[in-house]
Amino acid sequence: MRVGFAVPVSGPWATPENMRRIAVRAEELGYHELWTFQRLLYPVGHPMGPTYRAVHDPIVTLAHLSAVTSRIRLGVAVINAYVQPVPLAKQLATLQTLSGGRLTAGIGLGWLPEEFEATGVDMARRGRRGEEFVEVLRKAWTDDVVEHDGDFYRVPPAHLDPKPLPGPPQILLGGTADVALRRAARLADGWVSSSREDLASITARIGLIKDELAAAGRDASAFRLVCRGSTQVRAQDEERPLAGTYDKIRRDVEALGAVGVTEVFHDLNFDREIPASDAKEAMRRAEEALEALAP
């Protein structure tokens, strides 16, 4: 079981200094990966809550943190497929090279209609769009001459260089529906759970993914099963996994590993008390958790 930690990207505590402090200390403590997420906009009056109200760009954040770290991996979970895949492929290829091959590219379909409207992308047929999106990314990273003529994207014969070094980033796909889990097993290097995942029932999702991997003739041992932990440190233990005292949270991590999860990352951005807190207090709590939950 590998353990990661999400950097502060949401709310008042998400300052450049705090991002760097968390990143550097996480690397010192032996965490496997630093994580970010994407939220493009927050519709006026939407009930999403403080986590999504003000979120930094995940790719720019990881590029900044790649310069102050040298070993820890860098992950985004997730970039949504309402952006254009060719410019994104260029950005991710550059970040992969600059970071020395440490990037994990999580891709999602998106679920907020206003974000599709703002980016000029039709929300219909998101599943098929997502599949073609991944196809374009892989072509951009590997083909000498990139060419694509699909239902959603067209790329004229062109060189898209330089290629990412030492090779393409790993791609994780998100999603909770059965069709999304099967898509991840067919097309991706791994699956990443959402912030709203019911971790108490994640065993069934893992089983479905492994069945699909077997049907596709893929090696299940090489497939990453990544759990975003909406970790909430509290004085008393709570029934929900990854909520309660540090001892309980560590036991919950072990339990997730026992059912097949390969990686857990603690994401305090999704503890509503953190993005809504005073920045200094939020950072105090985060640094305490970073030390207490270190692998």
LINMOHU-V532182 format. One record per pair of residues at least 12 apart in sequence whose C-alpha atoms are under 6 Angstrom apart, sorted by the first residue. I is the first residue (numbers start at 0). GAP is how many residues later the second one is. D is the distance in Angstrom with one decimal. If there is no record, write none. Layout:
# LINMOHU-V532182
((I,GAP,D) (I,GAP,D))
This chain:
# LINMOHU-V532182
((0,256,5.8) (0,261,5.1) (0,262,5.5) (1,261,4.6) (2,28,5.8) (2,29,5.6) (2,260,5.7) (2,261,5.1) (2,262,5.4) (3,27,5.2) (3,28,5.1) (3,29,4.6) (3,30,5.9) (3,261,4.0) (4,29,5.3) (4,260,4.9) (4,261,4.8) (5,28,5.4) (5,29,4.3) (5,30,6.0) (5,261,4.8) (6,12,5.7) (8,46,5.6) (8,47,5.4) (9,41,5.9) (9,44,5.6) (9,45,4.5) (9,259,6.0) (9,265,5.9) (10,43,5.5) (10,264,4.5) (11,267,5.2) (12,266,4.1) (26,45,5.5) (31,40,5.8) (32,39,5.3) (32,40,4.3) (32,41,5.5) (33,40,5.0) (33,41,5.9) (34,40,4.6) (34,41,5.5) (35,22,5.4) (35,40,4.7) (36,21,5.7) (36,39,5.4) (36,40,5.0) (36,41,5.4) (37,20,5.9) (37,41,5.8) (50,219,5.9) (50,224,5.7) (65,33,5.4) (72,29,4.6) (73,28,5.7) (73,29,4.9) (74,28,5.8) (74,29,4.5) (75,29,5.7) (75,30,5.4) (76,29,4.6) (77,28,4.5) (77,29,4.9) (77,30,5.6) (78,28,4.9) (78,29,5.9) (79,27,5.7) (79,28,4.6) (79,29,5.2) (79,30,5.0) (80,28,5.2) (81,39,5.9) (88,48,5.5) (92,71,4.4) (95,68,5.8) (96,67,5.4) (96,68,4.8) (100,65,5.7) (102,66,5.5) (103,65,5.6) (103,66,5.1) (104,65,6.0) (104,66,4.9) (105,65,5.6) (105,66,4.4) (105,67,5.7) (106,66,5.0) (107,65,6.0) (107,66,5.2) (108,21,5.9) (140,22,5.5) (140,27,6.0) (144,13,5.3) (144,14,5.1) (145,12,5.3) (169,19,5.9) (170,17,5.5) (170,18,5.4) (171,16,5.6) (171,17,5.7) (171,18,4.6) (171,19,5.0) (172,18,5.0) (173,17,5.7) (173,18,5.0) (173,19,5.9) (180,28,5.9) (181,30,6.0) (184,24,5.7) (184,28,5.4) (188,34,5.6) (189,33,5.0) (189,34,4.1) (189,35,5.7) (190,34,5.2) (191,34,4.6) (191,35,5.8) (192,34,5.1) (192,35,5.7) (194,35,6.0) (202,56,6.0) (224,36,5.1) (224,37,5.1) (225,37,4.7) (225,38,5.8) (226,37,4.7) (227,37,5.4) (228,36,5.5) (228,37,4.7) (228,38,5.6) (229,37,5.3) (229,40,5.3) (230,12,5.8) (230,35,5.6) (230,36,5.9) (230,37,5.9) (231,39,5.6) (232,12,5.8))
